[in-house]
Amino acid sequence: MVSRTTFNEYRNRYSSYRGFLGVLLLVIFFNISTIQAQEIIPTYSDYLTDNLYLLHPSMAGASNYDQIRLTARRQWFDVEKAPNLQTLAYNTRLGEKIGVGGIFFRDENGNFSKLGAYGTFAYHLMFSRSTADLNQLSFGISAGVIQHRLDESGFSRFDPLLGNNTTDIFANVDLGISYYVRDLYFHLAAKNILSVSRELFYSDAVPSNMRKYLFSAGYVFEVNRNDPWSFEPSILFQAREATDEMAIDANMKAYYELEYGNLWGGLSYRNSFEGAEYTLDGEEVKSQHLRYITPFVGVDYKKFIFGYTFSYQLNSLVLSNSGFHQITLGYNFGESRERYDCNCPAINN
């Protein structure tokens, strides 16, 4: 069992294994814990498979159909107890301006797991004069309850640094704003805005400040008016307040219109702005940034949605080369609201 002491304490206790521990901690940094430790629902690439509400509370009830989305993600099939995540999201419109939604999720990472539920309220201001143009400003707030658990059943001995508590329950809140003007859109979200005191782990291991900020923008365009193809370049920028970590996604998504729906796919590239230094066998100091590429593909068949993403890390030092797999299943239902004359697939489902 690995106790949650600092790396300096490890170095002082086990100086002969300094090189090995440095590499091990770097692998963990880039693959599991540090990138996700300050997140409640990790930010992956599922927003590209028609699942924007999972990231942005302001998207609850924003589209012209009610939505339900189910995702399942698994990292590294060749690694025991590798991280895996399942989410179930539902959102609907009540009347002309009110949107509501709910999210249930389970996130497992080795001996640690999270279960949680969020409820969302959104308000939509429509500035459009008719369906000839889309002009919608949306606000959303989500409140959630999360249970974090440490499974000690496989531990060989008790570690006092972890404490006696194996579960804790806490709450947090997300805020969001979205703006759609015809084929252009912007999203801004503040995640986990409450500072939460945690009792499950050694206090220095889990910071009370888990705030993260997301900004995304994109544009959907056609090459020709009657062409079945349309294209959506977009970006997603994320920043964590406590650690100053930042990363950006650059995305390109293509749609092909069919009689029964749409066939779509694309490519996403994520790059972090911070690097970590490491040495191997006392050689020169090296540095690498978290980078991975994600191809994705999916289809809208009438009211059903299926999407698949595969993320592959481009770093030279990784825990496994088997990549991250995720599927998204969705269904649009209810009475369709007005459709706008625009390239706006998130609104015109």
C-alpha positions as CSV (number, residue, x, y, z in Angstrom):
1,M,0.0,0.0,0.0
2,V,1.3,3.4,-0.9
3,S,0.9,6.0,1.9
4,R,0.1,9.6,1.1
5,T,3.3,11.2,2.2
6,T,5.1,13.8,0.1
7,F,7.7,12.8,-2.4
8,N,10.4,14.5,-0.2
9,E,9.5,12.1,2.6
10,Y,9.8,9.2,0.2
11,R,13.2,10.4,-0.9
12,N,14.5,10.8,2.6
13,R,13.3,7.3,3.7
14,Y,14.3,5.4,0.6
15,S,17.1,7.3,-1.1
16,S,18.3,4.2,-2.9
17,Y,15.0,3.9,-4.8
18,R,14.8,7.6,-5.7
19,G,15.0,7.1,-9.4
20,F,12.4,4.4,-9.4
21,L,10.0,6.4,-7.2
22,G,10.4,9.5,-9.4
23,V,9.4,7.6,-12.5
24,L,6.5,5.9,-10.7
25,L,5.1,9.1,-9.4
26,L,5.4,10.7,-12.8
27,V,3.5,7.8,-14.4
28,I,0.8,8.2,-11.8
29,F,0.8,12.0,-12.4
30,F,0.2,11.7,-16.1
31,N,-2.2,8.7,-16.0
32,I,-4.4,8.7,-13.0
33,S,-4.3,10.8,-9.8
34,T,-3.1,14.3,-10.1
35,I,-5.0,15.2,-13.3
36,Q,-8.2,13.8,-11.8
37,A,-7.8,14.3,-8.1
38,Q,-9.4,17.8,-8.1
39,E,-12.3,16.8,-10.3
40,I,-15.6,15.3,-9.2
41,I,-16.6,14.2,-12.7
42,P,-13.4,14.0,-14.8
43,T,-13.4,16.1,-18.0
44,Y,-12.9,13.7,-20.9
45,S,-14.0,13.9,-24.5
46,D,-17.6,12.7,-24.2
47,Y,-18.8,16.3,-24.8
48,L,-17.9,15.7,-28.5
49,T,-20.4,12.8,-28.7
50,D,-23.5,15.0,-28.1
51,N,-23.3,15.0,-24.3
52,L,-22.7,18.7,-23.6
53,Y,-25.0,18.8,-20.6
54,L,-22.5,16.5,-18.7
55,L,-20.0,19.5,-18.7
56,H,-22.3,22.5,-18.9
57,P,-25.3,22.9,-16.6
58,S,-26.6,25.7,-18.8
59,M,-27.3,23.1,-21.5
60,A,-30.1,21.5,-19.5
61,G,-33.2,21.8,-21.7
62,A,-31.4,23.8,-24.3
63,S,-32.1,21.5,-27.3
64,N,-35.4,20.9,-29.0
65,Y,-35.8,17.4,-27.6
66,D,-35.5,15.9,-24.2
67,Q,-32.3,13.9,-23.8
68,I,-31.0,10.9,-22.0
69,R,-27.3,9.9,-22.3
70,L,-25.4,6.9,-20.9
71,T,-21.6,6.7,-21.0
72,A,-19.1,4.0,-20.0
73,R,-15.4,4.6,-20.0
74,R,-12.5,2.3,-19.3
75,Q,-8.8,3.0,-19.3
76,W,-6.1,0.4,-20.0
77,F,-7.8,-3.0,-20.4
78,D,-4.4,-4.6,-19.5
79,V,-4.2,-2.9,-16.1
80,E,-5.9,-4.3,-13.1
81,K,-8.3,-1.9,-11.3
82,A,-7.7,0.7,-14.0
83,P,-9.8,3.9,-13.8
84,N,-13.4,3.5,-15.1
85,L,-16.3,5.9,-15.2
86,Q,-20.1,5.5,-15.8
87,T,-22.5,8.4,-16.1
88,L,-26.3,8.7,-16.7
89,A,-27.5,12.2,-17.7
90,Y,-31.1,13.4,-18.3
91,N,-32.4,16.9,-19.2
92,T,-35.6,18.4,-20.4
93,R,-37.4,21.7,-21.0
94,L,-40.3,22.8,-18.8
95,G,-42.4,25.4,-20.6
96,E,-40.6,28.1,-22.7
97,K,-37.7,29.1,-20.5
98,I,-37.0,26.5,-17.8
99,G,-34.7,23.6,-18.1
100,V,-34.0,20.9,-15.6
101,G,-31.8,17.8,-15.5
102,G,-30.0,15.2,-13.4
103,I,-26.7,13.3,-13.5
104,F,-25.8,10.1,-11.8
105,F,-22.2,8.8,-11.9
106,R,-19.7,6.3,-10.6
107,D,-16.0,6.8,-10.9
108,E,-13.5,4.1,-9.8
109,N,-9.7,4.4,-9.6
110,G,-7.9,1.5,-8.0
111,N,-9.0,1.4,-4.3
112,F,-10.8,4.8,-4.5
113,S,-14.3,5.3,-5.8
114,K,-16.9,8.0,-6.1
115,L,-20.7,7.9,-6.3
116,G,-22.7,11.0,-6.9
117,A,-25.9,12.7,-8.1
118,Y,-26.5,16.2,-9.4
119,G,-29.7,18.1,-10.0
120,T,-29.8,21.1,-12.4
121,F,-31.9,24.2,-13.0
122,A,-31.4,26.2,-16.1
123,Y,-33.0,29.4,-17.5
124,H,-33.1,30.2,-21.3
125,L,-33.5,33.7,-22.7
126,M,-34.6,33.6,-26.3
127,F,-33.8,36.7,-28.4
128,S,-34.7,35.1,-31.7
129,R,-37.6,36.9,-33.6
130,S,-38.4,33.7,-35.5
131,T,-36.9,30.3,-36.4
132,A,-34.9,32.0,-39.2
133,D,-32.2,32.8,-36.6
134,L,-31.0,31.3,-33.3
135,N,-30.1,33.7,-30.5
136,Q,-30.3,32.0,-27.1
137,L,-28.6,32.9,-23.8
138,S,-28.7,30.2,-21.1
139,F,-27.8,30.1,-17.4
140,G,-27.5,27.0,-15.3
141,I,-26.7,25.8,-11.8
142,S,-26.2,22.3,-10.6
143,A,-26.0,21.0,-7.0
144,G,-24.6,17.6,-6.2
145,V,-24.0,15.1,-3.4
146,I,-20.9,12.9,-3.7
147,Q,-19.7,9.9,-1.7
148,H,-16.0,9.2,-1.8
149,R,-14.8,5.8,-0.6
150,L,-11.6,4.0,0.1
151,D,-11.6,0.2,-0.1
152,E,-9.1,-1.2,2.4
153,S,-10.1,-4.8,2.0
154,G,-7.0,-5.7,0.1
155,F,-4.5,-3.8,2.3
156,S,-2.0,-5.9,4.2
157,R,-1.8,-3.5,7.1
158,F,-3.3,-0.3,8.5
159,D,-1.6,3.0,7.6
160,P,-2.3,5.7,10.2
161,L,-1.6,8.5,7.7
162,L,-4.9,7.5,5.9
163,G,-6.9,7.8,9.1
164,N,-9.8,5.8,10.3
165,N,-12.4,7.1,7.9
166,T,-13.0,5.0,4.8
167,T,-16.0,7.0,3.4
168,D,-17.1,10.6,3.4
169,I,-20.0,12.5,1.9
170,F,-19.8,16.1,0.7
171,A,-21.7,18.5,-1.6
172,N,-20.7,20.9,-4.3
173,V,-22.1,23.3,-6.9
174,D,-21.5,24.1,-10.6
175,L,-22.4,27.2,-12.5
176,G,-22.6,27.8,-16.3
177,I,-23.5,30.2,-19.1
178,S,-24.1,29.3,-22.8
179,Y,-24.7,31.5,-25.8
180,Y,-25.8,30.4,-29.2
181,V,-26.1,32.9,-32.1
182,R,-26.9,31.0,-35.3
183,D,-23.9,28.8,-36.1
184,L,-21.6,30.1,-33.4
185,Y,-21.6,29.1,-29.7
186,F,-19.8,29.8,-26.4
187,H,-19.9,28.0,-23.1
188,L,-18.4,29.0,-19.7
189,A,-18.6,26.8,-16.6
190,A,-17.3,27.1,-13.0
191,K,-17.1,23.6,-11.5
192,N,-16.9,22.6,-7.8
193,I,-17.1,26.2,-6.6
194,L,-17.5,25.3,-2.9
195,S,-14.4,24.7,-0.8
196,V,-15.0,21.4,1.0
197,S,-13.4,20.0,4.1
198,R,-12.5,16.4,3.5
199,E,-12.2,13.7,6.2
200,L,-11.5,10.6,4.2
201,F,-7.8,11.0,3.6
202,Y,-4.7,12.6,5.0
203,S,-5.6,16.3,4.8
204,D,-2.7,17.3,2.5
205,A,-3.7,14.7,-0.1
206,V,-7.1,16.1,-1.0
207,P,-7.3,19.9,-1.3
208,S,-10.4,21.7,-0.2
209,N,-10.3,23.9,-3.3
210,M,-11.5,21.8,-6.3
211,R,-12.6,24.7,-8.4
212,K,-12.1,24.3,-12.2
213,Y,-13.1,26.6,-15.0
214,L,-14.1,25.6,-18.5
215,F,-14.4,27.7,-21.6
216,S,-15.4,26.3,-25.0
217,A,-16.3,27.8,-28.3
218,G,-17.1,26.5,-31.8
219,Y,-18.6,27.2,-35.2
220,V,-20.6,24.9,-37.5
221,F,-20.4,25.6,-41.2
222,E,-21.3,24.1,-44.6
223,V,-19.1,24.3,-47.7
224,N,-22.2,24.5,-49.9
225,R,-25.8,25.2,-49.0
226,N,-27.1,21.9,-50.3
227,D,-24.1,19.8,-49.4
228,P,-24.8,17.0,-46.9
229,W,-21.4,17.7,-45.2
230,S,-21.0,20.2,-42.4
231,F,-17.9,20.9,-40.2
232,E,-17.4,22.0,-36.6
233,P,-14.1,23.3,-35.4
234,S,-14.0,23.9,-31.6
235,I,-11.8,24.4,-28.6
236,L,-12.1,23.6,-24.9
237,F,-9.9,25.3,-22.3
238,Q,-9.8,24.2,-18.7
239,A,-8.0,25.6,-15.7
240,R,-7.7,24.4,-12.1
241,E,-7.5,27.2,-9.5
242,A,-5.6,25.4,-6.7
243,T,-2.7,24.0,-8.8
244,D,-2.7,26.5,-11.8
245,E,-3.0,23.5,-14.2
246,M,-4.2,24.3,-17.6
247,A,-5.0,22.3,-20.7
248,I,-6.6,22.9,-24.1
249,D,-8.5,20.7,-26.6
250,A,-8.4,21.5,-30.3
251,N,-11.3,19.6,-32.1
252,M,-12.6,19.1,-35.6
253,K,-15.9,17.3,-36.1
254,A,-17.6,16.5,-39.4
255,Y,-21.3,15.6,-40.0
256,Y,-22.8,13.8,-43.0
257,E,-26.6,14.1,-43.3
258,L,-28.5,10.9,-44.1
259,E,-32.2,10.2,-44.6
260,Y,-32.5,8.7,-41.1
261,G,-30.2,11.1,-39.2
262,N,-26.5,12.0,-39.2
263,L,-23.2,10.2,-39.4
264,W,-20.4,12.1,-37.6
265,G,-16.8,11.8,-36.5
266,G,-13.7,13.7,-35.8
267,L,-10.5,14.2,-34.0
268,S,-9.5,15.9,-30.7
269,Y,-6.0,16.8,-29.5
270,R,-5.4,17.7,-25.8
271,N,-2.3,19.4,-24.5
272,S,-1.4,20.5,-21.0
273,F,0.6,23.6,-20.4
274,E,2.6,22.2,-17.4
275,G,5.3,19.6,-17.6
276,A,6.9,17.3,-15.1
277,E,10.6,16.6,-14.8
278,Y,12.0,13.1,-14.3
279,T,15.3,11.2,-14.5
280,L,16.0,7.6,-15.4
281,D,19.0,5.9,-13.7
282,G,20.6,9.2,-12.8
283,E,20.8,10.4,-16.4
284,E,19.9,13.8,-17.7
285,V,16.7,15.5,-16.5
286,K,13.8,15.2,-18.9
287,S,10.4,16.8,-19.1
288,Q,7.1,15.9,-20.7
289,H,3.6,17.3,-20.9
290,L,0.3,15.4,-20.8
291,R,-0.7,15.0,-24.5
292,Y,-3.2,12.7,-26.1
293,I,-5.2,12.4,-29.3
294,T,-8.8,11.2,-29.5
295,P,-10.5,10.0,-32.6
296,F,-14.3,9.6,-32.3
297,V,-17.2,8.4,-34.4
298,G,-20.9,8.2,-34.0
299,V,-24.3,8.0,-35.6
300,D,-27.8,9.6,-35.0
301,Y,-30.4,7.0,-36.1
302,K,-33.8,8.7,-35.9
303,K,-33.9,9.5,-32.1
304,F,-31.1,7.1,-31.1
305,I,-27.5,8.1,-30.7
306,F,-24.4,5.9,-30.5
307,G,-20.8,7.3,-30.1
308,Y,-17.4,5.8,-29.5
309,T,-14.1,7.6,-28.5
310,F,-10.6,6.2,-28.2
311,S,-7.9,8.3,-26.5
312,Y,-4.2,7.5,-27.0
313,Q,-1.5,9.1,-25.0
314,L,1.4,10.6,-26.9
315,N,3.8,10.8,-23.9
316,S,6.9,8.7,-24.0
317,L,6.4,7.5,-20.4
318,V,3.0,5.9,-19.8
319,L,1.5,3.2,-17.7
320,S,0.0,1.3,-20.6
321,N,-0.3,1.7,-24.4
322,S,-3.8,0.2,-24.6
323,G,-5.5,3.6,-24.5
324,F,-8.8,4.8,-23.1
325,H,-12.2,3.5,-24.5
326,Q,-15.6,5.1,-24.1
327,I,-19.0,4.6,-25.5
328,T,-22.0,6.9,-25.4
329,L,-25.6,5.8,-25.8
330,G,-28.4,8.3,-26.1
331,Y,-32.1,8.8,-26.9
332,N,-34.0,12.0,-27.8
333,F,-37.6,11.9,-26.8
334,G,-40.6,14.1,-26.1
335,E,-42.4,16.5,-28.3
336,S,-40.0,18.4,-30.6
337,R,-39.8,22.1,-30.1
338,E,-39.1,24.6,-32.9
339,R,-36.1,23.9,-35.1
340,Y,-34.0,26.8,-36.2
341,D,-32.6,27.5,-39.6
342,C,-29.0,27.1,-38.6
343,N,-26.1,24.7,-38.4
344,C,-26.5,24.0,-34.6
345,P,-26.7,20.3,-33.9
346,A,-26.7,20.8,-30.2
347,I,-30.0,22.7,-30.4
348,N,-31.5,21.1,-33.5
349,N,-31.3,17.4,-32.4
